[in-house]
Every structure is written in C-alpha cells, then in structure tokens.
Amino acid sequence: MSGCDCDDLLERLWAYMDGEADDQARSHLVAHIERCLPCRQQAEFERRLREIIQYKCRGERAPETLRIELVSLIIRS
C-alpha cells in the first residue's frame, strides 16, 4: 500500500464518514480501509471520537446570543 493512497484516504475520511462521498469514492475508501490496517485503525478512531462527541453534546444547546452572532456573521459573508 502506498503512502499516497493512505494520504488520499485521510484527506477524504471525514466526507466519507459524513455521508458526503459519492459512490465511487465511498467504494474506493471502503476497499482501502479493508486492506490497510493503519487506515482502518484511523477510521475506527475517528468513528469512536464522533460517537463520544455526540454523546457528550447530547441535550446541550449553545447560548442564544452565540446563535444570533453566528447567523449575523454568516449573513455578512
């Protein structure tokens, strides 16, 4: 496995995990993860990290002032 393939996977991993990768990219990433232990471990780490973040952030809301400020910044952009 070349380092380039691994670098490519790591650059696209979040899009894959967010369900934003197209079918071709998704099948390429899945095939790579299945045959490359370091990338499989990295993908598993990212999956677990996301689970922990989702669990820890459940039920909490950002302050309303922060939401208003963010909307304002988005509108100005």
PyMOL commands that set and color helices and strands:
alter all, ss='L'
color gray80, all
select helices_A, chain A and resi 3-17+23-35+37-57+64-76
alter helices_A, ss='H'
color red, helices_A
deselect
rebuild
show_as cartoon
